[in-house]
Structures are given as structure tokens and as C-alpha cells.
Amino acid sequence: MPPRKKPARKLKKPRAVPTRPAQQKPVGAGQWFEKLVALQARLRGASGCPWDGEQTHSSLRTYLIEEAYEVLDALESGDDAKFAEEMGDLLLQIVFHSQIAREEGRFSVADVIREVHEKMVRRHPHVFGEKRARDAAEVLRNWEQIKSEERRAKGVSQTPLGEDDELDGKSLMAGIPRGLPAALEGYQLTRRAARIGFDWEDVNGIFEKIQEEGAEVCHALSTMEPLRIEGEIGDLLFAAVNLARFVHVDPEIALKKANAKFVKRFQAMERLAESSGRKLADVARAEMESFWEAVKRDERGAAVKSASEAAGNK
């Protein structure tokens, strides 16, 4: 009896080893910037976006300011994704303005980048040159001196704030943009003065000045002279800006935060009124005050709870 043959074993096909996709080299910042510049040029082109094509430097002014403040809001939120997004929106405004200028043959975004690069090298001689700076205060003093020298070298009269158009770029007050918000403008003015020693000895002197200005406002109110009242209130606000600067607080940001806090509290008051079936406008003034104090108590309670939870998580 012939021996039984064992059934032939089926040869298994070798299992295909999945090939990993080639590791793509991350796109660098320069490449993305070039893409953004090209994108904005296309949007402004003949077959691009009608809205983008209609914009001018003037029409974009509001967006530039809005985007800057949205960056600050995102920074305060602690949300990195939002922060990065808003900075991108601000960057787009720079690219947008540069594209308009390039179309008019004035300058390009490359000129913008070159200018700021050369400026930063020129204004940091303690890093890129032979000069040395002992501390940040000396860096700032040198910065202002270099800026002044740059203005003189250009021979451009940069009119300072105020009504005197005869002063030139030799003034320390020259070159501060007139379009700045008033609080930020006052901050810049007093900061420059402080850099050469024209400043208060301590914070107590500023508080005394604020009290003095408050008394002068009260006296001006008794005169019923609108221009005098306006001037004295301006002096009081300027003193408050000086206080903020002296204690290293940006008054513009501080005021923005105070505005946001007021809105939040006011809306909470509106909700309290609605819970009783009324509109806030129909609530008596005394009760409005009680609503305001209740909202503040809730805020303090929430802050204490948050601090307690944070301490427990450590």
C-alpha cells in the first residue's frame, strides 16, 4: 500500500508590511508667510474678492485697531489657540496694507520686514555692537537717544503732541502718534519724561496730586464754565494715568479691563431684574444699588472658591 501523501501545505503569502508615509518636513514660518502674501495678492487681484479689492489704507484703519485689541483679549484669556489666531489676524492687516502699497509702487512687505530688522539691530548696540548696558533702564535711555539721532539724520520734523507745530524731532516728546487713545498717549508722554528723571519721588506725591486735581474739578464745577471744567477733568485723568505708569500698569489696558468688569456686572444686574419680572430701567435707584452690591458679593465668593480649589489641587 503506497504511503499516503501528506496534503501539500499552502504557502502563505508574505504579509505586506505597511509602509510609513515619508516624514514630511514641517513648513517653516517663512514659507507660510510667503503663502499668506501670495494669498492676499490674489484676493486683491482682478479675479479675487470684490471686498478685498475695494479696501484702502483708510478703510482698514478700524480693523487694524480692532485686531490689536482682540490680540490683547486673547492674551488675557489664557487660550493659546485663540491667542495665535488673533495674532494671525493682526499679521494679516500688516500684509494687507503692504499689498496695497506694493500695488501703488510705494513699498512692499519685504521693505517693512527689512526696515524693522535693521532698526532692531541699530537700536540694540549692546547686543550687536560694542556698547554695553548695565540694566533695562539704561537700555531704554539709549533707545530714546538712538531714536532722536535717527530723526535728526532723516531731517524729518516729527511734530509732537500739542498745539505747537514749530517744535522738531529734537524734542523728547516728538514722534508720539497723535492717533493713540488718550490714556495710552498720556502713558507714553509721562514714560518718556520719566526716563530723563522728570518723575515723582514716590507714589504718595501722585496721590496728593490726584487729590489736588479733584479739588480743582470741584471748584471748576462751581464756575459753570464748560471749558474750564473740561480742562480740570483732563488734568485729573492725566494724574491718574501718571499713577498707573508709576506703578507699572498700562492705563489703557487697565481701563479696558474696568470697562469689561462694568459690563459684566451691569448685565448681571439686568438678569437679577429679569428674575423678578422687571426690566432694570424699571427698578428704583436704591434697589439698583443693592443689585450692584449683590453682584460684587457673588464675584468675591466665586473668587474665594476658585482660590480654594486651586490651593487644593496643588
C-alpha positions as CSV (number, residue, x, y, z in Angstrom):
1,M,0.0,0.0,0.0
2,P,1.6,3.1,-1.1
3,P,2.3,5.6,1.6
4,R,-0.3,8.3,1.9
5,K,0.9,11.6,0.8
6,K,0.5,14.4,3.2
7,P,-1.6,17.2,1.9
8,A,0.6,19.9,0.5
9,R,0.7,22.9,2.8
10,K,-0.5,26.1,1.2
11,L,2.2,28.6,1.2
12,K,1.1,31.8,2.9
13,K,1.6,35.0,1.1
14,P,4.0,37.2,2.9
15,R,2.1,39.8,4.8
16,A,2.6,43.2,3.4
17,V,4.4,45.4,5.9
18,P,2.6,48.7,5.9
19,T,4.9,51.4,4.8
20,R,5.0,54.5,6.8
21,P,4.4,57.7,4.9
22,A,7.6,59.7,4.4
23,Q,8.0,62.1,7.3
24,Q,7.1,65.5,5.8
25,K,9.3,68.3,6.7
26,P,7.3,70.9,8.6
27,V,6.6,74.1,6.7
28,G,8.7,76.9,8.1
29,A,7.4,80.3,9.1
30,G,9.0,81.9,6.0
31,Q,7.1,79.6,3.7
32,W,3.8,80.2,5.4
33,F,4.5,83.9,5.3
34,E,5.1,83.7,1.5
35,K,1.8,81.8,1.1
36,L,0.0,84.5,3.1
37,V,1.5,87.3,1.0
38,A,0.6,85.4,-2.2
39,L,-2.9,84.8,-0.9
40,Q,-3.6,88.4,-0.2
41,A,-2.2,89.4,-3.6
42,R,-4.7,87.0,-5.2
43,L,-7.6,88.4,-3.1
44,R,-6.7,91.9,-4.3
45,G,-6.3,90.7,-7.9
46,A,-8.7,91.1,-10.9
47,S,-10.3,87.7,-10.2
48,G,-10.1,87.9,-6.5
49,C,-12.5,89.1,-3.8
50,P,-14.6,92.3,-4.6
51,W,-14.5,93.4,-0.9
52,D,-10.7,93.0,-0.6
53,G,-10.2,94.8,-3.9
54,E,-12.2,97.9,-2.7
55,Q,-10.2,98.4,0.6
56,T,-7.8,101.3,1.1
57,H,-5.4,102.2,3.9
58,S,-8.1,104.5,5.3
59,S,-10.9,101.9,5.2
60,L,-8.8,99.4,7.0
61,R,-7.9,101.6,9.9
62,T,-10.7,100.4,12.2
63,Y,-9.8,96.7,11.6
64,L,-6.2,97.3,12.5
65,I,-7.2,98.8,15.8
66,E,-9.8,96.1,16.5
67,E,-7.4,93.3,15.7
68,A,-4.8,94.8,18.1
69,Y,-7.4,94.8,20.9
70,E,-8.6,91.3,20.1
71,V,-5.0,90.1,20.5
72,L,-4.9,91.7,24.0
73,D,-8.2,90.0,24.9
74,A,-6.9,86.6,23.7
75,L,-3.7,87.1,25.6
76,E,-5.7,87.7,28.8
77,S,-7.9,84.7,28.2
78,G,-5.0,82.2,28.6
79,D,-6.3,80.4,25.5
80,D,-3.2,79.8,23.3
81,A,-5.1,78.7,20.3
82,K,-7.2,81.9,20.4
83,F,-4.0,84.0,21.0
84,A,-2.3,82.5,18.0
85,E,-5.4,83.0,15.8
86,E,-5.8,86.7,16.8
87,M,-2.1,87.4,16.2
88,G,-2.6,85.9,12.8
89,D,-5.5,88.3,12.1
90,L,-3.3,91.2,13.2
91,L,-0.5,90.0,10.9
92,L,-2.9,89.8,8.0
93,Q,-3.6,93.6,8.5
94,I,0.2,94.2,8.0
95,V,0.2,92.1,4.9
96,F,-3.0,93.8,3.6
97,H,-1.6,97.3,4.0
98,S,1.7,96.2,2.4
99,Q,-0.1,94.7,-0.6
100,I,-1.9,98.0,-1.2
101,A,1.3,99.9,-1.0
102,R,3.1,97.5,-3.4
103,E,0.3,97.9,-5.9
104,E,0.9,101.6,-5.8
105,G,4.6,101.2,-6.2
106,R,5.5,102.7,-2.8
107,F,6.9,99.8,-0.8
108,S,6.4,96.0,-0.3
109,V,6.1,93.8,2.8
110,A,9.8,92.9,2.2
111,D,10.6,96.6,2.8
112,V,8.6,96.5,6.0
113,I,10.4,93.5,7.3
114,R,13.9,94.8,6.3
115,E,13.2,98.2,8.0
116,V,12.2,96.7,11.3
117,H,15.1,94.2,11.2
118,E,17.6,96.9,10.6
119,K,16.0,99.1,13.2
120,M,16.2,96.4,15.9
121,V,19.9,95.8,15.2
122,R,20.6,99.5,15.2
123,R,18.8,100.1,18.5
124,H,20.5,97.2,20.3
125,P,24.1,98.2,20.1
126,H,24.7,96.5,23.5
127,V,23.8,93.2,21.7
128,F,25.0,93.7,18.1
129,G,27.8,96.3,18.7
130,E,30.4,97.3,21.2
131,K,28.2,99.3,23.5
132,R,27.2,97.8,26.9
133,A,24.1,98.4,29.0
134,R,24.1,97.8,32.8
135,D,20.3,97.3,33.1
136,A,16.9,97.7,31.4
137,A,16.7,101.4,32.4
138,E,19.9,102.1,30.5
139,V,18.7,100.2,27.5
140,L,15.6,102.4,27.4
141,R,17.6,105.6,27.8
142,N,19.9,104.5,24.9
143,W,16.8,103.6,22.8
144,E,15.4,107.1,23.1
145,Q,18.7,108.6,22.3
146,I,19.1,106.5,19.2
147,K,15.6,107.3,18.1
148,S,16.3,111.0,18.5
149,E,19.5,110.6,16.4
150,E,17.6,108.7,13.7
151,R,15.1,111.6,13.5
152,R,17.8,114.2,13.1
153,A,19.6,112.0,10.5
154,K,16.4,111.8,8.4
155,G,15.9,115.5,8.7
156,V,12.2,114.9,9.2
157,S,10.2,117.2,11.5
158,Q,8.1,114.9,13.7
159,T,5.7,117.1,15.3
160,P,5.0,116.3,19.0
161,L,1.6,116.3,20.6
162,G,0.0,119.6,21.4
163,E,-0.7,122.8,19.5
164,D,2.9,123.9,18.9
165,D,3.8,122.8,15.4
166,E,7.2,124.6,15.5
167,L,9.0,122.0,17.6
168,D,11.0,119.5,15.7
169,G,12.3,116.0,16.2
170,K,14.9,117.2,18.8
171,S,12.2,117.2,21.4
172,L,11.8,114.1,23.6
173,M,8.1,114.5,23.1
174,A,8.4,114.2,19.3
175,G,7.2,111.2,17.4
176,I,4.4,110.0,19.6
177,P,1.5,109.2,17.2
178,R,-1.5,111.6,17.6
179,G,-3.9,108.8,16.8
180,L,-3.1,106.9,20.1
181,P,-6.0,106.5,22.6
182,A,-5.8,109.3,25.2
183,A,-4.8,107.1,28.1
184,L,-2.0,105.4,26.1
185,E,-0.9,108.8,24.8
186,G,-0.5,110.1,28.4
187,Y,1.3,107.0,29.4
188,Q,3.8,107.4,26.6
189,L,4.4,111.1,27.4
190,T,5.0,110.6,31.1
191,R,7.1,107.5,30.5
192,R,9.4,109.4,28.2
193,A,9.7,112.3,30.7
194,A,10.5,109.8,33.5
195,R,13.4,108.3,31.5
196,I,15.4,111.5,31.9
197,G,14.5,111.9,35.6
198,F,11.4,114.1,35.4
199,D,9.3,112.0,37.7
200,W,7.7,111.7,41.1
201,E,9.9,110.6,44.1
202,D,7.2,108.2,45.3
203,V,3.6,107.2,44.8
204,N,2.4,109.4,47.7
205,G,3.2,112.5,45.7
206,I,1.0,111.3,42.9
207,F,-1.9,110.6,45.3
208,E,-1.6,114.2,46.6
209,K,-1.7,115.5,43.0
210,I,-4.8,113.5,42.3
211,Q,-6.5,115.0,45.4
212,E,-5.4,118.4,44.3
213,E,-6.8,117.9,40.8
214,G,-10.0,116.6,42.3
215,A,-10.4,119.7,44.4
216,E,-9.8,121.8,41.3
217,V,-12.5,119.9,39.4
218,C,-15.0,120.7,42.2
219,H,-14.1,124.4,42.1
220,A,-14.4,124.4,38.3
221,L,-17.9,122.9,38.6
222,S,-19.0,125.8,40.7
223,T,-18.0,128.2,38.0
224,M,-20.3,126.5,35.4
225,E,-17.6,127.2,32.7
226,P,-17.6,124.2,30.3
227,L,-14.0,124.7,29.0
228,R,-12.6,125.1,32.5
229,I,-14.4,122.0,33.7
230,E,-13.1,120.1,30.7
231,G,-9.6,121.2,31.4
232,E,-9.6,120.3,35.1
233,I,-11.1,116.9,34.4
234,G,-8.4,116.3,31.8
235,D,-5.8,117.2,34.5
236,L,-7.4,114.7,36.9
237,L,-7.4,111.9,34.3
238,F,-3.8,112.7,33.4
239,A,-2.7,112.4,37.0
240,A,-4.5,109.0,37.2
241,V,-2.6,107.9,34.1
242,N,0.7,109.1,35.7
243,L,-0.2,107.0,38.8
244,A,-0.7,103.9,36.6
245,R,2.6,104.4,34.8
246,F,4.5,104.9,38.0
247,V,3.3,101.6,39.4
248,H,4.0,99.8,36.1
249,V,0.4,99.4,34.9
250,D,-0.7,100.2,31.4
251,P,-3.6,102.6,31.9
252,E,-5.2,101.7,28.6
253,I,-5.3,98.0,29.4
254,A,-6.4,98.8,33.0
255,L,-9.3,100.9,31.8
256,K,-10.3,98.3,29.2
257,K,-10.5,95.7,32.0
258,A,-12.5,98.1,34.2
259,N,-14.9,98.7,31.2
260,A,-15.3,94.9,30.8
261,K,-15.9,94.4,34.5
262,F,-18.6,97.1,34.5
263,V,-20.3,95.5,31.5
264,K,-20.3,92.1,33.2
265,R,-21.7,93.5,36.5
266,F,-24.3,95.5,34.7
267,Q,-25.5,92.5,32.7
268,A,-25.7,90.5,36.0
269,M,-27.9,93.3,37.4
270,E,-30.2,93.1,34.3
271,R,-30.6,89.3,35.0
272,L,-31.5,90.0,38.6
273,A,-34.1,92.4,37.5
274,E,-35.5,89.9,34.9
275,S,-35.7,87.2,37.6
276,S,-38.2,89.4,39.3
277,G,-40.2,90.0,36.1
278,R,-38.9,93.5,35.6
279,K,-36.5,95.5,33.4
280,L,-33.6,97.1,35.1
281,A,-34.8,100.5,33.9
282,D,-38.0,100.0,36.0
283,V,-36.1,99.3,39.2
284,A,-35.7,102.1,41.7
285,R,-32.2,103.5,42.1
286,A,-31.8,102.3,45.7
287,E,-32.6,98.7,44.6
288,M,-30.2,99.0,41.7
289,E,-27.5,99.8,44.2
290,S,-28.5,96.7,46.2
291,F,-28.3,94.6,43.0
292,W,-24.8,96.1,42.3
293,E,-23.6,95.1,45.8
294,A,-25.1,91.6,45.4
295,V,-23.2,91.1,42.2
296,K,-20.0,92.2,43.8
297,R,-20.5,89.8,46.7
298,D,-21.1,87.0,44.2
299,E,-17.9,87.9,42.5
300,R,-15.9,87.8,45.7
301,G,-17.5,84.5,46.7
302,A,-16.6,83.0,43.3
303,A,-13.0,84.3,43.6
304,V,-12.6,82.8,47.1
305,K,-14.0,79.4,45.9
306,S,-11.7,79.4,42.9
307,A,-8.7,80.2,45.0
308,S,-9.6,77.5,47.5
309,E,-10.0,74.9,44.7
310,A,-6.7,75.9,43.2
311,A,-4.9,75.5,46.5
312,G,-6.5,72.1,47.0
313,N,-5.2,70.9,43.6
314,K,-1.6,71.7,44.4
